[in-house]
Amino acid sequence: LPLPSNWPGLDRPLRVLLAEDNPINQTLVLTLLEEQSCHIQVVENGQEAVDACAAEPFDVILMDIQMPVMDGLEAMAVLRRRGTQTPIVVLTASSRDGDGAEYLAAGANHYLCKPIQEDDLLEVLNDVVSNHQVRPLSQEDEVVDLAALGQRLQYKLERLARVTQV
């Protein structure tokens, strides 16, 4: 059975792609969203984000700017050139004046400054659900992907080990 949704008008978990290379920031966002009826996939660079978006649909992409291999701005540009309409929320540690306008001009729908605050993140995600086309659950969608769940649990154990070492 599908999990009950915390998102108005959505009858399934919100599908979120988190593109973030910092294990502490990954853990923070995952912790903030764990109880919010979200299915979260974590990738560690922009290229992995582009590949993940080609493989499966997401309702929202949380995109760090400074990542290895391909940064967030470049990944966002690739996604927009490919016609991806998925809302993108930029996560940035930079708080310089004008950064928000730069990210919005580059194709972001929203941006959040780090450290991410729970209320701000939930407000942005509520805006995404309210103002953007979010695809309903279809018969083809797997409610529980056991392989992905196993990978996620293994990933969480590895992340926990990494965070403890930090």
TADA-V209357 format. One record per backbone hydrogen bond with DSSP energy under -0.5 kcal/mol. CO is the residue of the C=O (numbers start at 1). NH is the residue of the N-H. If there is no record, write none. Layout:
# TADA-V209357
co->[CO,CO]
nh->[NH,NH]
This chain:
# TADA-V209357
co->[6,7,14,14,15,15,16,16,17,17,18,18,19,21,22,23,24,25,26,27,28,29,30,33,37,38,39,41,43,45,46,47,48,49,50,51,52,59,60,61,61,62,62,63,65,65,68,68,70,71,72,73,74,75,76,77,78,79,80,87,88,88,88,89,90,90,91,92,96,98,99,100,101,102,103,104,110,112,117,118,119,120,121,122,123,124,125,126,127,128,132,133,138,141,144,145,146,147,148,149,150,151,152,153,154,155,156,157,158,159,160,161,162]
nh->[8,10,16,39,59,60,18,41,19,62,20,43,64,23,26,27,28,29,30,31,32,33,34,36,14,40,16,18,20,49,50,51,52,53,54,55,56,87,17,63,89,19,64,91,67,72,46,70,46,75,76,77,78,79,80,81,82,84,83,61,90,109,110,63,92,112,65,114,99,102,103,104,105,106,108,107,90,92,121,122,123,124,125,126,127,128,129,130,131,132,134,135,141,143,146,149,150,151,152,153,154,155,156,157,158,159,160,161,162,163,164,165,166]
